[in-house]
Amino acid sequence: MILERTPVREKAKYFCKHLKKEKPDYNYLRELFRHIRKNLDVEVKKSGKERKLPYVPTEEEINKYYNTVWKSRNMKHIVMIKTLLYTGVRVSELVNIKISDIDLDNCQIKVVQGKGKKDRIVPFPDSFKEILAVHLENMKRNDSKYLFESSLKMAYSDRGIRKILMNYTKEAGIEHSISPHTLRHFLFTWMKKKGVDDALIQPYSGHESRQSLEMYSKLSLGDCQSEYEKRIKDFPI
């Protein structure tokens, strides 16, 4: 039996005629059609592609990777890898960190216009303060503007940072590629394993959870920082 259906464009005009005066926004229309699907018992088709979990390196792999970086004696790269590991910033955020965004006294870095065009504060451990301070002094002597700059006195590109990390992956003989996002996954997965609640991770991870937003808003950065400092003392590097 072939069903006779009204052409989609005609049906769309029908809906528009009845809804136009109400000036519906996107969320209203989404909810409207969700209820229509429910009332008509229409199932939402799932995507054929399964969403794979991101690769998260083991502590042994991170130790092996960092030891390779350390043996290079390239202090800029050492500080770069530590910054990624300790803060979980995205590579697009890392390349835009300026020297003026670093607060050594409070062990904090301001991420300006991160993902979603939002500013946020990320912590780093007190144990990282000294080596970071030395790096900052070297950069200031070179009249640098950014935390990390190339020999041409320009901020690194995303691609440039990824290439540096890829080279160390090969040197360390690690099968899976260690990327900036891999280090980010490692930090937050490690903190979860240590029992740190999502509510303490979210404010400086740059993630948003609509379900938890109200709870997150009640937490101060001070609460997050004290818990971070307590846990980070057991970090692999």
Secondary structure, 3 states (H helix, E strand, C coil): CCCCCCCHHHHHHHHHHHHHHHCCCHHHHHHHHHHHHHHCCCCCCCCCCCCCCCCCCCHHHHHHHHHHHHHCCCHHHHHHHHHHHHHCCCHHHHCCCEHHHEECCCCEEEECCCCCCCCEEEECCHHHHHHHHHHHHHHHHCCCCECCECCCCCECCHHHHHHHHHHHHHHHCCCCCCCHHHHHHHHHHHHHHCCCCHHHHHHHHCCCCCCCHHHHHCCCHHHHHHHHHHHHCCCCC
